Amino acid sequence: MGKIKLILTTALACAFFAGCAAPRSVMDQGWTQKPAKVKVVFTEPFVANPDDLQDDLPAYVNNFSDWYKFQLESNLGSQTTGVLYSVEKISMDKVKFEAAAVNGVNIKVPKVDEMDNQADVYLVVNDIWIGRVESATTCTTGGFSAGGGFGMGTTCSQDKDFTGKGNFAYYDAKSGKRLGYGDFEAKSSYTFAVSQSDWANVVEKTVSAVLENTPIKQ
C-alpha cells in the first residue's frame, strides 16, 4: 500500500502543481541509429529585449546569430560524443512548414527541401524567440509582527525567467524522411537583471531539450 500511496501522491502533485512536464517532442520509433554527421541549420533568432543584448553581449548587437551559432556548436559538442556537427544560419525563405501535433496541439514543423547528403541527419531549428517572461505570482503568508508576535502579512513575488522558445525537426538527409519534431521552452530564472550567464543557460537548455529522446544522446 505504501508504494501505491506514493504513486498516487506523486500523480496528484503533478496534476496540482503542473510539476511533471509533458513531452514536447515526437520521435520516430524506428530512428535508433546514432548518426555520425549532423547538419544543423537555424534561422535568425528574434531578441525581444534589445537592451538586454546591449548590456550583456554588446559585441553581438549587430551579429547575434554569430554568438548563437557558436553556442549551439559548443553545447552540441559538450552534450554528446562521437558526432560531427556542422552548424549554419539560413534565411527564412529556405524554410517551409508542415502542421503536426505534440500532445494534441498543432505546431509549425520546419523543413528544408535541399539537404546536403554528406550529412546523415539534418536538424532544423526555427521560430527562435529569446526574451524575458514573467509568469506565476508566488505568495507566502506569515512572519513576525513589530511587537515580536507572529503576524499574518502576505508577501508576493513574480517568477521571472529569461526564456528561449522555438520549433525543431530532424530529417534523414538522404531520404528526406522526418525522424522527429517538437518545440522547446528553455528558462533561466533571474531576480532583478538578466546576465550573460542567463543567455548561455538558455542555449544550453535549448540544446538539451532538442536532443532529448534522440539516438544522438546515446
Disulfide bonds with the S-S distance in Angstrom:
Cys14-Cys20 1.86
Cys139-Cys156 2.03
